[in-house]
């Protein structure tokens, strides 16, 4: 979601922040209490849990886009390269299904199961299940597949779900905002939570600024454009340089997509939509359809059914340090990777 301006301002700088600050203090206090209760139960969960696979949670402590989806794409491909069998679970945010859990395929309706799950399955080709109760999604996965690892898309604060590794994504541009909890600021939990997770991965930024060994930087490199209507059709990332185009983004940080287009030399009439916005043909009625329309990969899965021939989405390539995967494998146990490789021989 896009942040309101006062989320970057202290109580002394904004009357809105000052007005909401007491509620934010309460939210932080409740979040801290839930975490303490979870930590007390953690040993009991470890002995009583039914999950066979190692669970890796990729979440955040602020609301809005932080780069979870591209990181999960990178992580999934890395796990597969190690010979590990993996699946993904998610809440299915925005999904309107009347029954849960739900399987997700590349042909699933984003309106029913959420846009990001359809995107992940389309790019990774792994088994995936969604449910507001992620434990149900995990149980559905393990009822059909024998998996080494389950990646949870978000769910850091879903304490009913046992986990083995916690990875927090951070936006290097927006950081923690004013550092206050909702609704006074963007925080879901107090910032001290960062010191308790296994890894912090910054979306963008400079690796030389990192201090903690548990921190890494993910860079998103523009790779190519794909046709929304026919993803097999591709164009180089520089194809629209100096062209006048239309562009949209219905993501947590739309300005990030606009900056990427600007860096590619693309001049656009840009329109931002709410995160997870459910597009319809009516949303594009006022566009000049003689111009190409550029969008994000997440938006494309919701526009494919009515896309025109000159609609394109930008495919980004996530790049993380090689050492990060080695550290993650250590957390889940080296033997997991070796056993996976032996099974596939």
Steps between C-alpha positions, in 0.01 A plus 500: 500500500606860447600680817322819613742787540478515880646148527841659444440777756543501877222607742664844523491541121143391427176538695372177340799309635455658844129415503557135408817448704320359810325239285833414339653447846216261581548307172875468568427379853254234382744387229781468755273300733402261219867449414591422863221243519615347172859472622382322816303251288776453246670207674167325542415566134832353390427171676127480415494638143375278223691678223772283350651765274713789621293821497661823379295814562563795269323797655537859612441721801357791300196509274531551128728358235848398611596253224373173650375361167826536301699372797280189522554450127876513560481275805286239326736475205797469736333220695421316178861536387603324823268211418258589778129443456301803610154652502358841584212607723335838530200668654368569150452869575207643304370156405121478506461123518222382732695192612856448622763365458534527121749356255661756268597436138608733223142484374342599833288814512692773688166629629447170681849424637689831479732648238839422654432125539410471130816691410719277717359178359529631144868582543612218732278209397497368857205367702321778687203528733335804657286557806451778756613229744838408357513184710210371288689581182807317631290195591350496150845514340637219715193284441604466135872579477811385682688825543831604650415870535183708515529873435239719665426815303456746787376363833774634726229600748289185441615336822273197467750385237823339623809603308869416473637809326374859502602739222389863509492709183571874528456776244829689491323816384213524749678321789282499815328830430451684828559176694152503655240223497171509313309721454747774602771346280565203271632255762323171570730431796762691699826545311688289758341201323768536232764384749307177560470368143754287316555722197417853386505554124497855368325563170745736334758705686874475533658185644784709642250658742416168662639426844331184626618169354137392473426780251518474122400708199272389216525692176218488245640527149269573204525187287253526213144588405243228439168529322212500749276314254771255391788474751707298253557822303792696643675829432832631636476725805614801295224458239296802613789738560400856405149382408186662635296226667225441753600331826316370805591340831272347761772403748611601848756752374390624155765773496765228495362368170484852357864558595599175331331613180671840525836330548433307178443830320125445464276807493154406627157624592494318832201406713528338843233267638454350845704193589323178391256705289264281298516642148215498249480625138321812625819612677667552163216670313667841506842381381646576159503144366735589217777523760656196666384433855766388748429338837649283772501121490255486792255725315528292184345186653180702562492658154579197282135415421435835328854613407566669166786413270710803602482436875828390657625418848855548627669184621751570776789273590570479875868470589621412852848421635609138456588481868139564603379167362786321671397655833135402446603142424698494821191610692286220356783245523760413233381141498171615349671614181716190469206267559301686237778464247533125569127445454511659156795294375 
